[in-house]
């Protein structure tokens, strides 16, 4: 894992959450209207570096970059945010419905640190609300971490992985980080799930001859429809619009020849999938021995959205 990079074309100052998150929605199919230019995902290196993308220090580092991307430090927040309860309440409400996805969650390293970050932010926001209201509202100083964690796990955090064993490990890891580990895993079963993040049931609409020849079925390719599995996130009546607010994680770095040995149908789909205008869905997969992290970047690069921090080898 090389140094993280910052996308080009972004302002030097850290935007307020309501500004930063306004356009950063990820649709159900996760696909941009057209393949993004490679210039969107390259930029000068910044100084920090990590040795291993899933180590505790590295995942903490990346989640802190997420924090800087959408939440100002208290000392940098505007006077209006500090003085007016309505502004803090609006931020708190936005935090309640803020959704984060790791589309290749593995054992859940990034989701664990996202949970810890969101819990700290919820505690800090509640404390600031108490300050701007003079602590007069009932229960402002009664921060119940276990209730907050259950809210985060059921409403804010989502993970998908193609490996069922990894999904079970991620659920267990998050469960062990809850304040009450004797609670059932019902919410985690709903939000941390098995599936192929690169392929939805649209696989049937592409290359019918290929699919017939290889006898591809939903079961064998494990196609995953985000809007069906996470209906609340993709509800068109959501106040912020359907889709995820933020994508975190470490996509798999696997060469094509190795990937094809385990998931040949998915590899064929990545090479042959087309837009309705005939252009390839995954241009980076058309030639050579592509690496699997490339289609992950393309799939989760929303049209009109904003890049945060990216790292590449």
Rosetta blueprint (number, residue, H / E / L):
1 X L
2 X L
3 X L
4 X E
5 X E
6 X E
7 X L
8 X L
9 X L
10 X L
11 X L
12 X L
13 X L
14 X L
15 X L
16 X L
17 X H
18 X H
19 X H
20 X H
21 X L
22 X L
23 X L
24 X L
25 X L
26 X E
27 X L
28 X L
29 X L
30 X L
31 X L
32 X L
33 X L
34 X L
35 X L
36 X L
37 X L
38 X H
39 X H
40 X H
41 X H
42 X L
43 X L
44 X L
45 X E
46 X L
47 X L
48 X L
49 X L
50 X L
51 X L
52 X L
53 X L
54 X L
55 X L
56 X H
57 X H
58 X H
59 X H
60 X H
61 X H
62 X H
63 X H
64 X H
65 X H
66 X H
67 X H
68 X H
69 X H
70 X H
71 X L
72 X L
73 X L
74 X H
75 X H
76 X H
77 X L
78 X L
79 X H
80 X H
81 X H
82 X H
83 X H
84 X L
85 X H
86 X H
87 X H
88 X H
89 X H
90 X H
91 X H
92 X H
93 X H
94 X H
95 X H
96 X H
97 X L
98 X L
99 X L
100 X E
101 X E
102 X E
103 X L
104 X L
105 X L
106 X L
107 X L
108 X L
109 X H
110 X H
111 X H
112 X H
113 X H
114 X H
115 X H
116 X H
117 X H
118 X H
119 X H
120 X H
121 X H
122 X H
123 X H
124 X H
125 X H
126 X H
127 X H
128 X H
129 X H
130 X H
131 X H
132 X H
133 X L
134 X L
135 X L
136 X L
137 X L
138 X L
139 X L
140 X L
141 X L
142 X L
143 X L
144 X L
145 X H
146 X H
147 X H
148 X H
149 X H
150 X H
151 X H
152 X H
153 X H
154 X H
155 X H
156 X H
157 X E
158 X E
159 X E
160 X E
161 X E
162 X L
163 X L
164 X H
165 X H
166 X H
167 X H
168 X H
169 X H
170 X H
171 X H
172 X H
173 X H
174 X H
175 X H
176 X H
177 X L
178 X L
179 X L
180 X L
181 X L
182 X L
183 X L
184 X L
185 X L
186 X H
187 X H
188 X H
189 X H
190 X H
191 X H
192 X E
193 X E
194 X E
195 X L
196 X E
197 X L
198 X L
199 X L
200 X L
201 X H
202 X H
203 X H
204 X H
205 X H
206 X L
207 X L
208 X H
209 X H
210 X H
211 X H
212 X H
213 X H
214 X H
215 X L
216 X L
217 X L
218 X H
219 X H
220 X H
221 X H
222 X L
223 X E
224 X L
225 X L
226 X H
227 X H
228 X H
229 X H
230 X L
231 X L
232 X L
233 X L
234 X L
235 X L
236 X L
237 X L
238 X L
239 X L
240 X L
241 X L
242 X L
243 X L
244 X E
245 X L
246 X E
247 X E
248 X L
249 X L
250 X L
251 X L
252 X L
253 X L
254 X L
255 X E
256 X H
257 X H
258 X H
259 X H
260 X H
261 X H
262 X H
263 X L
264 X H
265 X H
266 X H
267 X H
268 X H
269 X H
270 X H
271 X H
272 X H
273 X L
274 X E
275 X L
276 X L
277 X L
278 X L
279 X L
280 X E
281 X L
282 X L
283 X H
284 X H
285 X H
286 X L
287 X L
288 X L
289 X L
290 X L
291 X E
292 X H
293 X H
294 X H
295 X H
296 X H
297 X H
298 X H
299 X H
300 X L
301 X L
302 X L
303 X L
304 X L
305 X L
306 X L
307 X L
308 X L
309 X E
310 X E
311 X E
312 X L
313 X L
